[in-house]
């Protein structure tokens, strides 16, 4: 089973940027589809975006053009670059791994999450 740990969260002003990392151990991520999810305060977890094993990405509408997912299989790490952040992006961010490689519908592994706070 793959273990995932997110890092890179913190406090940033509106309009700022952060890059989150999701480091994996136990198995190679090269054949996995990887997803990013978030849980805003007082709300349920929601889909942010995903990347397939081939590198194709998809995003929820509210982050398109601002967020970018990438992967570095040599480092067994997936990234979420977040630009033009606004207070609505405040949430605990989670990464997830799905062994299907092409979708993140039934992830087999989740990270513990990292807090992102966007505030002036």
N, C-alpha and C positions, 0 to 999 in steps of 0.2 A: 504494500500500500504506500502511496506517495504522501509525504508530509509537506505541508505548505506553511510558510510564515511570511506575512506582509510586513513591510517597513516603509518609512518615508513620510508618514503622516505628521501633522503638526498644525500650527496656527498660521494663517496667511491672510493678508488684507484682500478685500475685493479687487479683482483685476489681476491678482497675482497668480503664480504657478507653483505646482508641486509635481514631483515624479514619485509614484509609488512603485515598489518592487515586490515581487512575489517569488521567493526562493524556495525551491523544491529539494527534497532529499528522499532517499529510499528507492526511487525509480526515475528514469529519464522522462522528461516532459515532451520529448520530440514527437511522439505520436499522439499526444493528448490535445483536445480542444480545451482552451483556458478561458474562463469567464471572470469578469469583475462585476460584483454586486455591491450595493450599499444599503444601509439602514439609517435613514434620517431620524432625528429625535421624534419619538412618539409615533412613528410610522413603521410599516412592515418593510422587509427587505425587498429591494427592487433591482432589476437588471440594469447594468450600466453598459456593458459591451462584452465582446468575445472575439477570440482569434482561433482559427482552425489550425490543424497541424501543418497545413500548407501556407499559412500566413494571411489568409483572408480575414477581414475584420467586419464587424457589424456593431452598431451603437444604438442606444435609445435616442429618440429625436432630440431631447433636450440637451444632449452633450455633443451632438454632431458638429464638427468644425472646431470644437474646443478640446476634446479629449482624443488621445491616440494610444492604441494598444500595440505593443510590439513584443517580440520574444527573442531571446538569445539562447539557443539550445546548447551551445557550448558551455554557458554558465548555468544552465538549467534554471533560468529566471525569466519571468514575464514582467512587463512594465506597463504602467498606466501613466502617461504624461497628461497632466491636467493644466490647461491654460485658461485665462480669462475667467477665473473662478468667481462665483457669486455666492451669497449666503445660502441660497437654495442647494448648493453642493455640500453643505455641512452634513456629515454622516460618518458612521463607521463603515469603512470600505473593506470588503472581503474578496479574496480570490478563490477560485474553485477549479477543479480539474475533472474532465470527463474523458474516459478512455475511448469513447467512440471516435474522437479525433475531429469530428465535423460539426458537432453541436454541443451545447452545455445545457441539456435538459435534465439529466439525472447525474449530477456530479458525485463522484465517489469520494472526493476529498475536499475539505474546506480549511482555509486558514483561520486563525483566531481573530483577525481583523486589526485595522489600524485607524485611529481617529483623525479625521480631517475637519478642521474648524475654519470657516471663512468669516471673518469679522473685522470691523474697524475699531 
